[in-house]
Amino acid sequence: MTMAEHDSSARWRTFLTEAKEDQILLLLSKQAPPYLEIPFHELQAVDPEFADDVLEHPRQILDRGSQTLIEICRERGEDIDAVLRVGELPRDSRTKIRDIGRSELGKLRSIEAIVTKISEIKPRLMRSVFSCESCGCKMHVMQEDERELKEPLRCPPTEGCGAYPGRAKDSTRFNLVMTESTMINNQWIEIQELPENVPSGAQPSRAVVLLEGDLVNQNLPGQRITANVIPFVLQEVKGSKKTPMFDILYRLISSEQENTPFTE
């Protein structure tokens, strides 16, 4: 864990309570959707070093920011599942799809692109609740990965029976309790680089981007956007075998839309 991640809760708390009080009050009034958008330059003006850390370690620091925002709302008597988004990134974080490789993985980058395809919405488990078949103890598991369902490793010995899942005589099974679990909407979109950025004779580079929560259904094919994304990798599977090659996918953090739709 970097120093930045370690003290990010305190830094978010200072920034949010000093610079975003009006938006927090709006969240608490429930008159606004449960997310708070922060233009990058505002963060940079208050804490330039921390703003740079957000570009380098976005996933952990932004998750910590959302958690801090939820805590601030809770302290003021409202239970709001709020999300914090950073947008309007600086020009030097702009990257072309064709240039994104190993060194950009896990960083926050912005890409100017055209939306080409949109998938249907699929709900995904976010907070899952499992119950132990032997003793009925309930366990909460955060699902941070859209590719694999994370199950409890064992029933907690303090509140439950301490049994492990499996086929042995004293083992147990964990059943998913859908009615108590929380889901979030997911959607995939495909983007491609702007025609004016494609080198002559080359094919336009494409990228597949994962959208979650209130970011879904905000885009139309043909739209020009600046997508603020975190590139991540997914292992290629051929047949039933994993290969040593990886595909780069992108997680959308926020986006800015151009008002004029692009038509072929």
C-alpha positions as CSV (number, residue, x, y, z in Angstrom):
1,M,0.0,0.0,0.0
2,T,1.4,3.4,-1.0
3,M,1.6,6.3,1.5
4,A,-1.0,8.0,-0.7
5,E,-3.6,5.2,-0.3
6,H,-2.8,5.0,3.4
7,D,-3.8,8.6,4.2
8,S,-6.3,9.1,1.4
9,S,-9.3,8.9,3.7
10,A,-8.1,11.9,5.8
11,R,-7.2,13.8,2.6
12,W,-10.6,13.1,1.0
13,R,-12.4,14.1,4.3
14,T,-10.5,17.5,4.3
15,F,-11.2,18.1,0.6
16,L,-14.9,17.1,0.7
17,T,-15.8,19.0,3.9
18,E,-13.9,22.2,2.8
19,A,-14.6,22.3,-1.0
20,K,-17.7,20.3,-1.6
21,E,-20.0,21.2,1.3
22,D,-22.8,22.4,-1.0
23,Q,-22.8,19.2,-3.0
24,I,-22.8,17.1,0.2
25,L,-25.9,19.1,1.4
26,L,-27.6,18.4,-1.9
27,L,-26.8,14.6,-1.5
28,L,-28.2,14.7,2.0
29,S,-31.4,16.3,0.8
30,K,-31.8,13.4,-1.7
31,Q,-32.6,16.0,-4.4
32,A,-29.6,14.9,-6.4
33,P,-28.5,11.4,-7.7
34,P,-26.1,9.7,-5.3
35,Y,-22.8,10.6,-6.9
36,L,-20.5,13.5,-6.5
37,E,-18.4,14.7,-9.5
38,I,-15.1,16.4,-8.9
39,P,-13.3,18.2,-11.7
40,F,-9.6,17.3,-11.5
41,H,-8.4,20.9,-11.4
42,E,-10.4,21.5,-8.1
43,L,-8.5,18.7,-6.4
44,Q,-5.2,19.9,-7.9
45,A,-5.8,23.4,-6.6
46,V,-6.3,22.1,-3.0
47,D,-3.8,19.2,-2.9
48,P,-1.6,18.9,-6.0
49,E,0.4,15.9,-4.7
50,F,-2.8,14.0,-3.8
51,A,-4.3,14.8,-7.3
52,D,-1.2,13.2,-8.9
53,D,-1.7,10.1,-6.7
54,V,-5.3,9.8,-8.0
55,L,-3.9,9.4,-11.5
56,E,-1.4,6.8,-10.4
57,H,-3.5,4.7,-8.0
58,P,-7.1,5.5,-9.0
59,R,-8.9,2.3,-8.0
60,Q,-7.9,2.2,-4.4
61,I,-8.0,6.0,-3.8
62,L,-11.4,6.5,-5.5
63,D,-12.9,3.6,-3.6
64,R,-11.6,5.2,-0.4
65,G,-13.1,8.5,-1.5
66,S,-16.5,7.0,-2.0
67,Q,-16.2,5.2,1.3
68,T,-15.3,8.5,3.0
69,L,-18.3,10.3,1.3
70,I,-20.7,7.5,2.6
71,E,-19.2,7.9,6.1
72,I,-19.7,11.7,6.0
73,C,-23.4,11.2,5.0
74,R,-23.9,8.6,7.7
75,E,-22.4,10.9,10.4
76,R,-25.1,13.4,9.3
77,G,-27.9,10.9,9.6
78,E,-28.4,9.7,6.1
79,D,-27.5,6.2,4.7
80,I,-26.6,7.0,1.1
81,D,-24.7,4.6,-1.2
82,A,-22.8,7.6,-2.7
83,V,-20.1,7.3,-5.4
84,L,-17.3,9.8,-6.0
85,R,-16.2,10.5,-9.5
86,V,-13.2,12.5,-10.8
87,G,-13.4,14.0,-14.3
88,E,-12.0,16.7,-16.6
89,L,-8.6,15.2,-16.4
90,P,-5.5,17.2,-17.3
91,R,-4.3,17.2,-21.0
92,D,-1.1,15.3,-20.1
93,S,-3.3,12.3,-19.0
94,R,-4.7,12.0,-22.6
95,T,-3.6,8.8,-24.2
96,K,-4.4,7.2,-27.6
97,I,-6.0,3.7,-27.5
98,R,-3.2,2.4,-29.7
99,D,-0.5,3.6,-27.2
100,I,-1.9,2.0,-24.1
101,G,0.2,-0.9,-22.9
102,R,1.7,-2.4,-19.8
103,S,2.9,0.9,-18.3
104,E,-0.7,2.4,-18.3
105,L,-2.4,-0.5,-16.5
106,G,-4.2,0.5,-13.4
107,K,-3.6,4.3,-14.0
108,L,-6.3,6.8,-14.7
109,R,-6.1,8.0,-18.3
110,S,-8.4,9.9,-20.7
111,I,-9.2,8.8,-24.2
112,E,-10.9,10.9,-26.9
113,A,-13.1,8.5,-28.9
114,I,-16.3,7.7,-30.7
115,V,-18.8,5.3,-29.2
116,T,-19.4,2.5,-31.7
117,K,-21.4,-0.2,-29.9
118,I,-23.4,-0.6,-26.7
119,S,-24.4,-3.8,-25.0
120,E,-27.6,-4.5,-23.1
121,I,-27.6,-3.9,-19.3
122,K,-26.8,-6.8,-17.0
123,P,-27.2,-6.7,-13.3
124,R,-24.1,-7.8,-11.3
125,L,-23.8,-8.7,-7.7
126,M,-22.0,-6.1,-5.7
127,R,-22.6,-6.9,-2.0
128,S,-23.5,-10.6,-1.6
129,V,-24.9,-12.4,1.4
130,F,-24.3,-16.1,1.9
131,S,-25.8,-18.3,4.5
132,C,-24.1,-21.4,6.0
133,E,-26.2,-24.5,5.4
134,S,-25.1,-26.1,8.7
135,C,-25.8,-23.3,11.1
136,G,-27.6,-20.5,9.2
137,C,-24.8,-17.9,9.9
138,K,-24.9,-15.0,7.3
139,M,-21.7,-13.7,5.7
140,H,-21.3,-10.5,3.6
141,V,-18.8,-10.7,0.7
142,M,-18.0,-7.7,-1.5
143,Q,-17.9,-8.7,-5.2
144,E,-15.1,-6.5,-6.7
145,D,-14.5,-8.6,-9.8
146,E,-17.1,-8.9,-12.6
147,R,-15.4,-12.1,-13.9
148,E,-15.7,-14.4,-10.8
149,L,-18.1,-14.9,-7.9
150,K,-16.2,-14.7,-4.6
151,E,-17.6,-17.1,-2.0
152,P,-16.8,-17.2,1.8
153,L,-13.7,-19.3,2.6
154,R,-15.2,-20.6,5.8
155,C,-18.1,-20.0,8.2
156,P,-16.7,-17.6,10.9
157,P,-16.0,-19.6,14.1
158,T,-17.0,-16.6,16.3
159,E,-20.5,-16.1,15.0
160,G,-21.0,-19.4,13.2
161,C,-19.8,-23.0,13.2
162,G,-16.4,-22.5,11.7
163,A,-17.0,-25.2,9.0
164,Y,-15.2,-25.1,5.6
165,P,-17.1,-25.7,2.3
166,G,-16.5,-29.1,0.7
167,R,-17.6,-32.7,0.7
168,A,-16.0,-33.9,4.0
169,K,-18.2,-35.2,6.9
170,D,-18.2,-31.9,8.9
171,S,-18.1,-29.5,6.0
172,T,-20.9,-27.2,4.9
173,R,-22.3,-25.4,1.8
174,F,-22.7,-21.6,1.4
175,N,-26.0,-20.5,-0.3
176,L,-26.4,-17.1,-1.9
177,V,-29.3,-15.1,-0.4
178,M,-30.4,-13.1,-3.3
179,T,-33.1,-11.2,-1.4
180,E,-30.5,-9.7,0.9
181,S,-27.7,-9.1,-1.7
182,T,-27.2,-5.8,-3.6
183,M,-26.9,-5.6,-7.4
184,I,-25.5,-3.0,-9.7
185,N,-26.1,-2.4,-13.4
186,N,-23.3,-3.2,-15.7
187,Q,-22.9,-2.4,-19.4
188,W,-20.1,-2.8,-22.0
189,I,-19.5,-0.3,-24.7
190,E,-17.0,-0.3,-27.6
191,I,-15.2,2.9,-28.5
192,Q,-12.8,3.7,-31.3
193,E,-10.2,6.4,-31.8
194,L,-11.3,9.6,-33.6
195,P,-10.8,9.4,-37.4
196,E,-8.5,12.5,-37.4
197,N,-6.2,10.7,-35.0
198,V,-5.8,7.5,-37.1
199,P,-2.4,7.4,-38.8
200,S,-2.8,7.2,-42.6
201,G,-3.2,3.7,-43.9
202,A,-3.9,2.3,-40.4
203,Q,-7.1,0.8,-39.0
204,P,-8.8,2.8,-36.1
205,S,-7.9,1.2,-32.7
206,R,-10.8,0.0,-30.6
207,A,-11.4,-0.5,-26.9
208,V,-14.0,-2.3,-24.8
209,V,-15.1,-0.3,-21.8
210,L,-17.0,-1.5,-18.7
211,L,-19.7,0.9,-17.3
212,E,-21.3,0.5,-13.8
213,G,-24.2,2.0,-11.9
214,D,-25.5,5.4,-13.0
215,L,-22.9,5.5,-15.9
216,V,-25.0,2.9,-17.9
217,N,-27.3,4.1,-20.8
218,Q,-25.6,7.5,-21.0
219,N,-24.1,7.0,-24.4
220,L,-25.3,6.5,-28.0
221,P,-23.4,5.1,-30.9
222,G,-21.8,7.9,-32.9
223,Q,-21.3,10.1,-29.9
224,R,-17.9,11.7,-29.3
225,I,-16.7,11.4,-25.7
226,T,-13.7,11.8,-23.6
227,A,-13.6,8.6,-21.6
228,N,-11.8,8.8,-18.2
229,V,-10.8,5.1,-17.8
230,I,-8.6,2.7,-15.9
231,P,-7.1,0.0,-18.2
232,F,-7.0,-3.5,-16.7
233,V,-6.2,-7.0,-18.1
234,L,-8.1,-10.1,-18.7
235,Q,-6.3,-13.4,-19.5
236,E,-7.0,-14.9,-22.9
237,V,-8.6,-18.3,-22.9
238,K,-8.3,-20.5,-26.0
239,G,-10.7,-23.5,-25.8
240,S,-10.5,-24.3,-22.1
241,K,-6.9,-23.4,-21.8
242,K,-5.5,-20.2,-20.3
243,T,-2.8,-18.6,-22.4
244,P,0.1,-16.3,-21.3
245,M,-1.5,-13.4,-23.3
246,F,-3.8,-10.8,-21.9
247,D,-6.5,-8.5,-23.4
248,I,-6.6,-4.9,-22.2
249,L,-10.1,-3.8,-21.1
250,Y,-11.1,-0.5,-19.6
251,R,-13.2,0.6,-16.6
252,L,-15.0,3.9,-17.0
253,I,-14.7,6.3,-14.1
254,S,-16.4,9.3,-15.7
255,S,-16.8,10.9,-19.2
256,E,-17.4,14.2,-20.9
257,Q,-19.6,14.2,-24.0
258,E,-19.4,16.4,-27.0
259,N,-22.7,17.9,-27.9
260,T,-22.5,17.3,-31.6
261,P,-23.1,13.7,-32.5
262,F,-20.7,12.4,-35.1
263,T,-22.3,10.8,-38.3
264,E,-20.4,8.6,-40.7
